Structures are given as C-alpha cells and as structure tokens.
Amino acid sequence: MMTSMAKAPDDSATTRLIERAVRGDQRALGELLARHRERLRRMVALRLDRRLQGRVDPSDVIQEACLDAARRLPEYHRNPAMPFFLWLRLLAGQRLVDEHRRHLGAAARAAGREISLYRGALPETSSAALAAHLLGRLTTPSQAALRAERKIRLQEALNSLDPIDREVLALRHFEELSNAEAAAVLGLDKSAASKRYARALIRLKEILASRPGGLSEG
C-alpha cells in the first residue's frame, strides 16, 4: 500500500546543524554532510554498475550529491518532506542514475537496470554486492574456494527474488536503514515494510534450501 512519506523528526543535533548551515555556517554544513558519508558510500557501492567500477569513483558521486545538498538546503529547510538522510540519499541516487546514463547510454535504461521506488527510479541493487555482504568475509586461503561457491549460489538465489524483495533486503542489510526509513523509501507503512522484509528473508531461505548444496559446508 502506497502512502505519503511521513516526516519523521530528525535528531536534535541534525536539526541544529541544518539551521546553522542555512544561516551560512560552513563548518556546520561540513559536519552535517560528513555525518552521512559512510551510509551514502554503502548505497553507491551497492548500486554502482560493475561495468563502471574503475571508471566512476563513488566518492565523486557523493561529492556531487553533497554539492547539490548545499545548494538546495534552504529549499529543504523550508519544506522538509522527509528525514534529512533520506533526502540526501535521494540526491545521491539521482547523481548515480546520471552517471549510469552518461557512461552506459541506452544500456542503463534497459529493463531491469533501474527499479521504480516511491520517490523515483534508482539503479537496482547489485546481487553480487549484496551476496558478498550477506556472506560476510571469509579471509583464510582455505576458505576462498568455499566462499566463491557460496557467493554464486547466493547470487543466483537473490536474482530469482522479486526486485522489491531484493530491494528490501538491500535497504535493511546493506544500507542499514531502519524499518521506518525503508518503509519511507518504498512508500509503505511500517507494518507492511516489516512484513515484506520478513517474507523476503523466508523466501530467500526457501530458495537456498531448494538448491543442491544450499549454503552448507559440504
């Protein structure tokens, strides 16, 4: 069920920084944007097309988004229609879409390359990046082959999920959005978002269990 994106209150520190930044305090602006860079980096890393790795620096995408935010902050301050981080994330997503279209042209707009969410289209999550995150890190040489095999199985399972289910997992696990934030991004109420997340986890486990070997050791 679609719903309007309710304005969840930002924490008091964020609110104070926004107010100071709008008044021209550059130090406050820098601190405000720095607080969210790591979360933005996770989002960009998850959605950057692998064909652009080495050609597009995620830091540049984030920097452009931060410049957009600095320019448009008075507009946001007058009408904060969503929590500040989600607004900043939306700007970064728009910049990432621009990079995909600039470098990939029509290929970036092919079916399945973008996913339509409540506030517009963003590049789809990379199942390879999500699989790597869900697996965690196996670092010893003896585990390298096992990790590669598990990653392939998990990636195949993720690819078989409905795109929105995959998106829910990405938002909660990789981007580490709260249930309320994920609900706002998807245009769902909190209860519906929570249920969708639970169903996505169950569905992923069912798909993995049905495949030979699953994710077991042997």
C-alpha positions as CSV (number, residue, x, y, z in Angstrom):
1,M,0.0,0.0,0.0
2,M,1.4,3.3,-1.0
3,T,1.4,6.1,1.5
4,S,2.8,9.6,1.7
5,M,6.3,9.8,3.0
6,A,5.7,10.9,6.6
7,K,8.2,13.4,8.0
8,A,9.9,11.5,10.8
9,P,11.7,14.0,13.1
10,D,15.5,14.2,12.7
11,D,17.6,14.1,15.9
12,S,18.1,17.5,17.6
13,A,21.8,17.6,16.5
14,T,20.9,17.3,12.8
15,T,18.2,19.9,13.2
16,R,20.6,22.3,14.8
17,L,23.2,21.7,12.1
18,I,20.7,22.3,9.3
19,E,19.6,25.6,10.9
20,R,23.2,26.8,11.3
21,A,24.1,25.7,7.8
22,V,21.2,27.6,6.3
23,R,22.4,30.7,8.0
24,G,25.7,30.3,6.3
25,D,27.8,28.4,8.8
26,Q,30.1,26.4,6.6
27,R,31.5,24.4,9.4
28,A,28.0,23.2,10.4
29,L,27.4,22.3,6.7
30,G,30.6,20.2,6.6
31,E,29.7,18.4,9.8
32,L,26.1,17.8,8.6
33,L,27.2,16.2,5.4
34,A,30.2,14.3,7.0
35,R,27.8,12.5,9.3
36,H,26.2,10.7,6.4
37,R,29.0,10.0,4.0
38,E,29.6,6.4,5.1
39,R,25.9,5.5,4.7
40,L,25.9,7.1,1.3
41,R,29.0,5.2,0.3
42,R,27.3,1.9,1.1
43,M,24.3,2.9,-1.1
44,V,26.5,3.9,-4.0
45,A,28.7,0.7,-3.7
46,L,25.6,-1.5,-3.7
47,R,24.1,0.1,-6.8
48,L,27.1,1.1,-9.0
49,D,27.1,-1.0,-12.2
50,R,30.1,-3.3,-12.2
51,R,30.9,-2.1,-15.7
52,L,31.7,1.3,-14.2
53,Q,34.0,0.1,-11.5
54,G,37.3,1.8,-12.1
55,R,35.7,4.4,-14.3
56,V,33.4,6.1,-11.7
57,D,34.6,6.9,-8.2
58,P,31.9,6.6,-5.6
59,S,33.5,9.5,-3.8
60,D,32.9,11.7,-6.8
61,V,29.2,10.7,-6.9
62,I,28.8,11.5,-3.2
63,Q,30.7,14.8,-3.6
64,E,28.4,15.9,-6.4
65,A,25.4,14.9,-4.2
66,C,26.8,16.9,-1.3
67,L,27.2,20.0,-3.6
68,D,23.6,19.6,-4.6
69,A,22.5,19.4,-1.0
70,A,24.5,22.5,-0.1
71,R,22.8,24.4,-2.9
72,R,19.3,23.1,-2.1
73,L,19.4,23.1,1.7
74,P,17.4,26.3,2.1
75,E,14.7,24.6,-0.1
76,Y,14.8,21.5,2.1
77,H,14.7,23.6,5.3
78,R,11.5,25.4,4.2
79,N,9.8,22.1,3.3
80,P,11.4,19.1,5.0
81,A,9.1,16.5,3.3
82,M,11.3,13.6,4.5
83,P,14.1,13.0,7.1
84,F,17.4,14.7,6.1
85,F,19.3,11.5,5.4
86,L,16.7,10.1,3.1
87,W,16.7,13.4,1.2
88,L,20.5,13.3,0.9
89,R,20.3,9.7,-0.2
90,L,17.8,10.6,-2.9
91,L,20.1,13.3,-4.2
92,A,23.0,10.7,-4.3
93,G,20.7,8.2,-6.1
94,Q,19.9,10.8,-8.7
95,R,23.5,11.5,-9.3
96,L,24.2,7.8,-9.6
97,V,21.5,7.4,-12.2
98,D,23.1,10.3,-14.2
99,E,26.4,8.6,-14.1
100,H,24.9,5.3,-15.4
101,R,23.2,7.1,-18.2
102,R,26.2,9.2,-19.1
103,H,28.5,6.2,-19.3
104,L,26.2,3.4,-20.4
105,G,23.6,5.2,-22.5
106,A,20.6,3.2,-23.5
107,A,22.0,0.1,-21.8
108,A,21.4,1.9,-18.4
109,R,17.7,2.2,-19.2
110,A,17.2,-1.4,-20.3
111,A,14.6,-3.3,-18.4
112,G,15.8,-4.4,-15.0
113,R,18.6,-1.9,-14.8
114,E,16.6,0.5,-12.7
115,I,13.9,-0.1,-10.1
116,S,11.0,2.2,-9.6
117,L,10.6,3.2,-6.0
118,Y,8.2,5.6,-4.3
119,R,10.3,8.7,-5.0
120,G,11.5,7.8,-8.4
121,A,13.9,5.3,-10.1
122,L,17.3,4.3,-8.7
123,P,19.8,1.8,-10.1
124,E,18.9,-1.7,-9.0
125,T,20.9,-3.3,-6.2
126,S,23.8,-5.4,-7.4
127,S,23.1,-9.0,-6.4
128,A,26.9,-9.7,-6.4
129,A,27.5,-6.9,-3.9
130,L,24.5,-7.9,-1.7
131,A,25.6,-11.6,-1.8
132,A,29.1,-10.6,-0.7
133,H,27.7,-8.6,2.2
134,L,25.3,-11.3,3.3
135,L,28.1,-13.9,3.3
136,G,30.4,-11.7,5.3
137,R,34.2,-12.1,5.0
138,L,36.0,-15.5,4.8
139,T,39.6,-14.5,4.8
140,T,41.7,-17.6,5.1
141,P,43.1,-19.1,1.8
142,S,41.5,-22.5,2.6
143,Q,38.1,-20.8,2.6
144,A,38.5,-18.8,-0.6
145,A,37.0,-21.5,-2.9
146,L,34.2,-22.2,-0.5
147,R,33.3,-18.6,-0.3
148,A,33.3,-18.3,-4.1
149,E,31.0,-21.2,-4.4
150,R,28.6,-19.9,-1.8
151,K,28.6,-16.5,-3.3
152,I,27.5,-17.9,-6.7
153,R,24.7,-19.9,-5.0
154,L,23.5,-16.9,-3.0
155,Q,23.7,-14.5,-6.0
156,E,21.6,-16.9,-8.1
157,A,19.0,-17.1,-5.2
158,L,18.9,-13.3,-5.0
159,N,18.4,-12.9,-8.7
160,S,15.4,-15.2,-8.5
161,L,13.7,-12.9,-6.0
162,D,11.2,-10.3,-6.9
163,P,13.1,-7.0,-7.4
164,I,11.2,-5.3,-4.5
165,D,12.0,-8.2,-2.2
166,R,15.7,-7.9,-3.1
167,E,15.4,-4.2,-2.5
168,V,14.0,-4.7,1.0
169,L,17.0,-6.9,1.9
170,A,19.4,-4.4,0.4
171,L,17.9,-1.5,2.3
172,R,17.9,-3.3,5.7
173,H,21.0,-5.4,5.5
174,F,23.4,-3.4,3.3
175,E,22.4,0.2,3.6
176,E,21.4,-0.5,7.2
177,L,18.2,1.6,7.0
178,S,15.8,1.3,9.9
179,N,12.4,-0.3,9.2
180,A,10.9,3.2,9.3
181,E,13.5,4.5,6.8
182,A,13.0,1.5,4.5
183,A,9.2,2.0,4.7
184,A,9.5,5.6,3.7
185,V,11.8,4.8,0.8
186,L,9.4,2.1,-0.5
187,G,6.3,4.1,0.1
188,L,4.9,1.6,2.6
189,D,3.6,1.9,6.1
190,K,6.0,0.5,8.8
191,S,3.9,-2.7,9.3
192,A,3.8,-3.5,5.6
193,A,7.6,-2.9,5.2
194,S,8.3,-5.1,8.2
195,K,6.2,-7.9,6.9
196,R,7.7,-7.6,3.4
197,Y,11.2,-7.9,4.9
198,A,10.3,-11.0,6.9
199,R,8.8,-12.6,3.8
200,A,11.8,-11.7,1.8
201,L,14.1,-13.4,4.3
202,I,11.9,-16.5,4.4
203,R,11.7,-16.7,0.6
204,L,15.5,-16.4,0.3
205,K,16.0,-19.2,2.8
206,E,13.4,-21.4,0.9
207,I,15.2,-20.8,-2.5
208,L,18.6,-21.6,-1.0
209,A,17.2,-24.7,0.7
210,S,15.8,-25.9,-2.6
211,R,19.2,-25.7,-4.4
212,P,21.7,-28.5,-4.3
213,G,24.2,-27.9,-1.5
214,G,22.4,-24.8,-0.2
215,L,25.0,-22.8,1.7
216,S,26.1,-25.7,3.8
217,E,29.7,-26.7,4.3
218,G,29.5,-29.8,2.4
